[in-house]
Amino acid sequence: MSEQPGRIMSGEMAEQPAVLRRILELGAAPIRAVADAIGAREPRFVLLTGRGTSDHAALYAKYLLEIRLGLPCGLTSMSTTTAYGARSRLRDVLVVAVSQSGGSPDLVASTRAAREAGAITLAVTNNADSPLAAVSEFHIDIRAGAEKALPATKTYTASLLSLYLLVEGLRGGDGAAAGALPDLAARVLVRQDEVRALASRYRFAERMVITSRGYGYPTAKEAALKLMETSYIPALAYSGADLLHGPLAMVDNISPVIAVVPDGKGGEALQPVLDRLRGRGADLCVVGPALQAEAASVGFALPTEGVPEELQPILEILPLQLLAYEVTIARGQDPDAPRALAKVTETH
């Protein structure tokens, strides 16, 4: 246990506005240079690789690349290389490996194999001296600073912003739309009292469901992971479309549902799901635009005005990180040190 439970995680969550500002001020130019070099190679397909929180960041990049660039993307299964010894033909394929530490052996091995198979390889890490960065042709440093709490917070939002700037660079954009994020993030994070009140609602929850669509879906998956690894509440993340294909049957008036509602096409696509949830009497919390949040059982209104939908995930996750922290504290546990976990998970 840390000296004060949750002290490290709390401090790292609070650093996020400064981290986002540092990326915009110091990281944007190097990221643009990487984007220019990769763009000149004209990749025809993108494969994205990650584990846990980094996998959710990779999923966000998949939405960006497919929607903003029209590039087909896939999420890799590293075991096909590391366990089964498969060797793919990857010429003209961009392979992006996302990892906070850059130290997991399976990520390093699969990225090395991809480069040997002709891929353009890019590592996106918080450690420029990592083995993953060393085996990759290109590297993006997310500049989050040392992260000591086991639950990843600032490295997640730093990865999202770095990947956004990469895609903007590939499409010839300047990334200016991200300029407001540091101040908006600060506005969200100071509302911890609101989240603490919400956490009291979920302190004794036996399970939770988190749903979204479009750009919000990676947020739902990351929020579920944060709740599970800190508070140990089983939290199931579903695309709104998938939720209607069966899992909706387990939703009742005592099983909390959190809906991440983007202000844009993803939120519009989620409306039929919200209607069905309300019809089942679900205990529904909406994280999203003010009007959506006010129409739910409870909600957390995000400052999304003027923020394009593709950037909203960087704000959406912040109250959900706070929620995981507050629920864990309320349950008498230490979010800095979840049981059975290590900061660097060495999968093979």
Buried (B, 14 or more C-beta within 10 A) or exposed (E): EBEEBBBBBBBBBBBBBBBBBBBBEEBBEBBBEBBEBBBEEEBEBBBBBBBBBBBBBBBBBBBBBEBBBEBEBEBBEBEBBBEEEEEBEBEEBBBBBBBBBBBBBBBBBBBBBBBEBEBBBBBBBBBBEBBBBBBBBBBBBBBBBEBEBBBBBBBBBBBBBBBBBBBBBBBEBEBEBBEBBBEBBBBBBEBBEBBBEBBEBBBEBEEBBBBBBBBBBBBBBBBBBBBBBBBBBEBBBBBBBBBBEEEBEEBEEEBBBBBBBBBBEBBEBBEEBBEBBBEBEBBBBBBBBBEBBEEBBBBBBBBBEEBBBBBBBBBBBBBBBBBBBBBBBBBEBBBBBBEEEEEEEEEE
